[in-house]
């Protein structure tokens, strides 16, 4: 059989089938989706039961090792200078923390800095600021590239403050100060790999 399917103003017209055949086809489609959903759940349940019975780890050891490594990385980052909304308000001399929050929101939106969430708090990595409290403007192009590539904030913090083979082992945030074009190129290569 040959069918002709045409879409008009938000509805579809199908030539070559009767109304009854179309209703039957849609009912079969719904039944197939329902069956697929039930069997997927049954399959997952059976797989978990078999793995439990055979005493097979349901989380691969490599995944656990990676999670442990990320926990250690986050802990080491949180041991470096960083700000909360309150401590950043003090640094900036803002009378109200709400003023700091508004400023942070604008800077994040324009990708001039990034923040991370940790246990319900906003954390602002300190390396993004000069000793005077002003933003390090040379980081903005890197943050733009990483943000456009959907690199998570925690990944940004790790990558920007760790040595990378893309910069012969140097740290991107350090290289951005003396060789901004080189640091930007590394950020683009890092982002392209994602």
C-alpha positions in Angstrom: 0.0 0.0 0.0 1.0 3.6 -0.7 0.3 6.3 1.9 0.5 10.0 1.4 1.1 12.0 4.6 0.6 15.8 4.5 0.8 18.2 7.4 -1.6 21.3 7.4 -1.8 24.0 10.0 -1.0 21.7 13.0 -2.8 18.6 11.8 -1.9 15.6 9.6 -3.8 14.2 6.7 -3.1 10.6 5.6 -4.4 9.5 2.3 -4.7 5.7 1.5 -6.2 4.6 4.8 -9.7 4.7 6.2 -10.6 6.4 9.5 -11.1 3.0 11.1 -7.7 1.8 9.9 -6.1 4.9 11.3 -7.8 4.5 14.7 -6.7 0.9 14.8 -3.1 1.9 13.9 -3.0 4.5 16.7 -4.4 2.0 19.2 -1.7 -0.6 18.2 0.9 2.1 18.6 -0.3 3.0 22.1 -0.3 -0.7 23.0 3.2 -1.2 21.6 4.5 1.8 23.7 2.8 0.5 26.8 4.3 -3.0 26.2 7.7 -1.5 25.7 7.5 0.5 28.9 6.3 -2.6 30.9 9.0 -4.9 29.5 11.8 -2.4 30.1 10.8 -2.1 33.7 10.5 -5.9 34.0 13.9 -6.4 32.3 15.6 -3.9 34.7 14.0 -5.7 37.7 15.1 -9.1 36.4 18.6 -7.8 35.7 18.9 -6.4 39.2 17.6 -9.6 40.7 20.2 -11.7 38.7 23.1 -9.4 39.6 22.1 -9.4 43.3 21.8 -13.2 43.3 25.1 -13.6 41.6 26.6 -11.0 44.0 27.7 -8.9 41.1 28.4 -5.2 42.0 25.6 -3.1 40.5 28.0 -0.2 40.4 31.2 -0.9 38.5 34.4 -0.5 40.6 35.7 2.1 38.0 32.6 4.3 38.6 33.2 4.1 42.4 36.9 5.0 42.0 36.0 7.9 39.7 33.4 9.2 42.2 36.0 9.0 45.1 38.5 10.9 42.9 35.9 13.6 42.2 35.1 13.9 46.0 38.8 14.3 46.7 39.2 16.9 43.9 36.2 18.9 45.2 37.6 18.8 48.7 41.0 20.1 47.5 39.3 22.9 45.6 37.2 23.9 48.6 40.5 24.1 50.6 41.6 26.9 48.3 40.5 30.5 48.7 36.8 31.0 47.8 34.0 33.3 48.8 30.4 32.9 49.9 27.8 35.6 49.2 28.6 37.1 52.6 32.4 37.0 52.4 32.3 38.5 48.9 30.0 41.3 50.1 32.7 42.1 52.7 35.5 42.1 50.1 33.4 44.3 47.8 32.3 46.6 50.5 28.6 46.0 49.8 26.3 47.0 52.6 23.7 44.4 51.7 24.4 40.8 50.7 21.5 41.2 48.2 23.6 43.7 46.3 26.4 41.1 46.0 23.9 38.5 44.8 22.7 40.8 42.1 26.2 41.6 41.0 27.1 37.9 41.0 24.1 37.1 38.9 25.0 39.7 36.3 28.6 38.5 36.2 27.6 34.9 35.8 25.1 35.8 33.0 27.8 37.7 31.1 30.3 34.8 31.8 32.8 37.0 33.6 32.9 34.6 36.5 31.3 31.3 37.6 30.1 29.9 40.9 29.4 26.4 42.2 26.8 25.0 44.5 28.0 23.2 47.6 25.5 21.9 50.2 23.0 24.5 49.3 25.4 27.4 49.3 26.8 29.5 46.4 30.6 29.3 46.3 32.7 31.7 44.3 36.2 30.3 43.5 38.7 32.9 44.7 41.2 32.6 41.8 38.8 34.6 39.7 39.7 37.8 41.6 42.8 39.9 42.0 44.0 40.8 45.5 42.2 44.1 45.2 38.9 42.3 44.8 38.5 43.1 41.1 37.7 40.4 38.6 40.4 38.9 36.5 39.2 40.0 33.1 41.6 37.7 31.2 39.5 34.7 32.4 36.3 35.9 30.7 37.1 34.6 27.2 38.0 31.2 28.7 34.8 31.1 30.7 32.8 32.1 27.6 34.3 29.1 25.6 33.8 26.6 28.4 30.3 27.8 29.2 29.3 27.6 25.5 30.5 24.0 25.5 28.3 23.2 28.6 31.3 22.5 30.8 29.9 22.3 34.4 31.1 24.8 36.9 32.9 22.2 38.9 34.7 21.0 35.8 35.6 24.6 35.0 37.2 25.0 38.4 39.1 21.8 38.1 40.4 22.5 34.6 41.2 26.2 35.1 43.3 25.5 38.2 45.0 22.3 37.3 48.0 21.6 35.0 46.9 20.4 31.6 48.8 18.8 28.7 47.2 21.3 26.4 49.5 23.9 28.0 52.6 21.7 28.6 51.5 21.0 32.2 50.8 24.7 33.0 47.6 25.9 34.7 45.1 27.7 32.4 44.3 30.4 34.9 48.1 31.2 35.2 48.7 31.1 31.5 45.8 33.4 30.8 47.6 36.2 32.7 50.8 36.1 30.6 49.7 34.4 27.3 45.9 34.9 27.0 45.8 33.7 23.3 47.5 30.5 24.3 45.2 29.9 27.2 42.2 30.6 25.0 43.4 28.1 22.4 43.7 25.5 25.1 40.2 26.2 26.3 38.9 25.8 22.8 40.6 22.5 22.4 39.4 21.3 25.7 35.8 22.4 24.9 36.0 20.7 21.5 36.8 17.3 23.1 33.5 17.4 25.0 
